[in-house]
Amino acid sequence: MDHHPVVGFARARCLLAQVGLACCLAWAGAAAQAQGFPSRPVTLIVPFPAGGPTDVQVRAIAVAASKELGQPVVVNNVPGAGGTLGPANMARNAAPNGYTLSVVVGSMFRMPHLQKVDYHPVNDFSYVIGLTGYTYGVAVSVDSPWKTLDELMAGAKKNPGGVSAGFSGRATIGHIMIERLARTAGVQFNLVPYKGATDMMQAMLGRHLDVWADGGFGPGLDSGKFRLLATAGESRAARWPNAPTLKELGYDVVVSSPFGIAGPKGMDKQVVQVLHDAFRKSMADPAFLKALDASSQPVVYMSSAEYTTFAAEAFERERRFVQELNLKLE
């Protein structure tokens, strides 16, 4: 074996040069890929059925982002599992090339603390941008006998389990809101999970559901079909200032749930930046802002770095929340 120091040094230097060349080529390849991105349509998963508020909002921003990217952003509805099915499928199966993205909602951070899941909400995603946050509330049909929240609670107390309350999937913020409200008031609702707002709307209009306990009630109010009894934010919703908050009415229940867009783990930073910039500009699009206003949702912008930090904090916050509430999936 040759142990000559000069020869050994030369070989080591040659190896380092080869490694350096390989790294440069890999970087150049990634940079070239990012520079030409996107060269084909981008798929954006919405984890709820078509026609609901989230779907309408995301389709609006997808149209605007298509113009910024120079390629179509195609919305694909994948409802189920409280809004976690679509993002989880993406994280597990999609290539990290930026061509498959998903809307990520708050239940993604909560579900791992409630049951075994096949994704990690922090490690398995590349967070692109935060967009907005839902406005939650309690609404009933316009011909409902309950004119105020106190009347609803009194009716539910007289008829334990006889008043049905719907929300978009188990372990969602809507579910948590109505669970906390029921416990605070000492009443028992018949809790009914739905795949999304579209199914809930049909149930409400068909008189199969008594109470809407979720976000996305705006279209029901606009059409004159719903009566809003209360909202669940820190302050009154700008679009419905006459509706009191749960907190104002003496119930210590305040909920919020920002959502945004993410891709699979391992996405090139330059690709993430291209996507971020396109969606950031699109957040000023009039059609998107109009869709948000229909549900009195604020713009809640988070950069890629801010959204990544938010995800890690939300994951830990939801762990504590689930433990404190002793929340379980039936």
N, C-alpha and C positions, 0 to 999 in steps of 0.2 A: 504494500500500500504506500502511496506517495505522500510523505509528510513534509515535503519541502515547503518552508514558510512562504516563499514567494509564489510558488505554484498554487498553494492553498489559498493565499490572499487573492490571486487572480481569479481563481474559480469562484470564490465567494463574491467578488465584485461583479463577475459575469452573471451569477445567479441573482444578485440584487438588481442588476440592470434588467434582467428578464422579468423579474417580479414587477419592477417599476413600469416597464413597458406594458405588461399585462394590465396593471391598474390604470394606466393612462388610456389604453384601448377601451377598457370597460367604462371608464368615465366618459370618454369621447362617444362611445356607443349610446350611453344613457343620455348624454347631452343632446346627441343628434335625435334620439327618440323623442325627448322632451321638446326639442325645437320644432319637430314636425307634428307635434301633438295639438289637436286630434286630427287624424287623417280619415276617420270614419265616424259614424254616429256613436253617441254616448248613451248608454242605458241608465236611467234613474229610477230606482225602485221606490214605490210608495207602499208602505206596509198596511194600507187600509183599502177598502173597496173604492171603486171609481164613483165619482159624484159627491163624495163627502167634502167637507171644508178643507182638509189637508190636501186631498187630491186636487181640488180647484186651485189652491194656492201654489202647489208645486208645479202644476201644469202651466200656470201663468209665468212663473220664474223660469221654467224650462224653455218656454218660447223665447223669452228675452235672452237667456244664456246661449241659446242656439245661434242667435245673431252675433253675439260676442265671440263665440268659439269658431264660427264658420262651418259648423257641422250640427245636424239635428241632435237634440237631447230628447230621447224617446222615453216617455213615462211607462213603466210597467207596474201594474198593481199586483202585489203579493200579500193579501191580508192573512191574518191568523196569529194565534198565540199572543194576543194583546199587543200587536205591533212589532213583535220580535222575529217572526218567521222569515220575512223578506230580508232584513239585514243579516240575520244569522246564516241564511243560505248563501248570501253574497260573500260573507266573510269566509265561509267554508269552501266555496267552489270557484269564485271568480278570480281571474288573474289580476295581479296588482299593477295593471297597466293604465288605469284611469278610465277605461271604457265601460266599467260597471260600477255604479255608485248606488247608495241608498240613503233615504231619509232615516235618521236615527231619532227615536223618541225616548222619553224618560223610562219607560218600562224595560228598556235594554239594560239599564243599570240596576234595576230592582229584581228582575227575574232570577238571576243567578243565586240570589239569597233565599229564594223560595223553592227552587227545584233544580235538578241537575240539567244543565244546558250544555250545548256543544260549541260554545263560543266564550271568549273572555272579552267583556265590553271595553277594556282598555288596551290589551295587548293585540287583539285581532283586528283592529281598525286603524285606518289612516284618516284622521279627522280633517275635513276640508274647510268647513265654514259653519258658523251658527247663524240661523236666519230669524227666528221669531219664537214666541212662546204662546201657548194656549191660554185663553181666558175661560175658566171653569165656572159653572153655576148650576143652579137648580131651577128647572122650568117644568111647567105642566101644560096640558092642553088648555086652550082659551075657554072652553066650556067646562073646565074642571070646577068642582065645588070649592076648591081651595084658592082663596084670593091672596093669601099671605103665607109666608113660611111657617108662622106660628099656627095657622089653621091646618096646614099640611101635617105638622108634627102632632097636633092634637088628634087629627084623624088617624094617623099611623099608630098613635098610642092606644086609641080605642080599638084598633083592629090589627093586633100584632101579626106581622107576616102577610097581611092582606093587601098592602099597598106595594105595588111593584116599582122598582127603581132600576133604570138601565144605564149602562156605561159600556165603553168600547174595550171589552176584554178584561179578564181577571188580572189583578195586580197593576192595573193602570192607575193614573192619578185620579180619574173619575171614580174608580172602585175605592181607592183609599179615602177620597173626599167623603163619599156617602157613608162609608164604614165609620169614619171618625165622627161625622155629623150624627149618625144614629146612636153611637155610644155616648156622645156628649149629651144628647137629648133624652137618652134612655128609651129609645124606640127600636122596633125591629121591622126592617123592610124585607120584602121578597126581592133579593138582589138578582138581576138578570144581565149576564154579560152578552155583548153582541160583537160581531167582527168589526163593526165600524159605524159611523154616523148614518150612512145610507140605510142600513138595516134598522137602526134605531128609529129613524124618521118614519119608515113604513109602519113600524110597530106603534108609534105614537099616533099617527094619522088613522090607523086602523083600530085605535082604542084598545090595543093589546098591552099597552104599557102606560103606567100612570105618571111616572116621574122621569124626566131627563136629568141625569146626574153626570154631567160631562161638559166638555167644550163643544163648540160647533153648533150651538143652538140658534145662531144668528138667522139662518134662512127660515127657521120656524117662526121667529119673531117678525121678520120682514113680511112674511106671507100672512100674518095675522092668525096663525094657527097655534102659537105658543103664548104663554104668559110667564115672564121671568120673575121668579120669587126672590132670588138672591144670587150674587156672584161670590166667588171664593178668593179674590185677590186681596192684597193689602189695602187697596183703595177701590172706589167705585169704577166700573168700566166707563171709559169716556163716551162710548156710543149709547150707553143706557144709564145715564146718571141718576135716574129715579129708582133704580134697583139697589137696595142696600147690600152691603157685604154681610157674609155670615158673621164676621167679627163684630160688626155694628149691632147685629141682632142678639149678641151675647153668646155666640158659639165660637170657641177658640179653634177655628179651623181656617187656615190660610194655605192655599196650594198654588204652585206654579210649575210649569214644565216646558223649558226651552227645547227647541229641536233644531236640527241642522242636517248637514250632508256629510257622509263619510264614504270611504272606499275600503278595500281590503288592506291588511297590514302589508308593509313593504313597498308602498308606492314611492316612486321617484319624487324627491322634493320639488323638482322643477315642474313636474306634471301637476302636483298638488297646487303649486303656486299659480299655474295657468288656470286651473279649475277655480281656485279661490277668487282670482281676479275677475273672471267672467261672471261668477255668481255675485260677487260684491257689487259690481256695476249694475247687475240686473236687479238688485234689491231696491233700486230707485225707479224701477219700471212702473208706470201708472197702473197697469193691469194687476200686477202683483200687490201693490199697495191697496188697491180697491178690494182685492180678495181678502187681504188681512183685515181691512176695515169692516167687512161684512161680519166678522166674528170678533171685532174690537180687539184684535191682536196687535201688540206693539212690534216694531222691528227690534230684534235682540241680536245685534251683530256680534259675532266672535270670530277673531282671526283663527287660522289653523292652530297656532300655538295656544291661544286662549281656549279654544274648543277642546284641545287635547288635555289641558290642565283641568278644565271643567269636567271632562269625562272621568278623570281619576278621582276628583273630589266628589262627584255625584255617586260614583260606585261605592265609596266608603260611607257617604252620608246615607245612602239607601240601606246599607247593611245595618246601621244603627237604627234607622227608622223602622225597618222590618222587625228588629228585635224588640224595640220599645212597644210597638203596636201588637206584637205577637201575631203578625199577619201570616195567614196560611192559605194555600190554595186548596180548594175542596176537590 
